[in-house]
């Protein structure tokens, strides 16, 4: 059910937003190593693997509603 999935994605985006807001500002510049992409900051990891991923799903579901 696309409507249920869209609701779930929106809820997950809200959870991610809350988690991001809870991080102290200095946390965003910490770095880790991704096995393929190499060194990444927390901000880059968040944007690439969490926020953008959920936004892609939201766009897919929106297109089902309008398509």
Helices and strands as residue ranges (DSSP letters): H 2-22, G 25-29, E 31-34, E 38-41, H 42-45, I 46-51, H 52-66
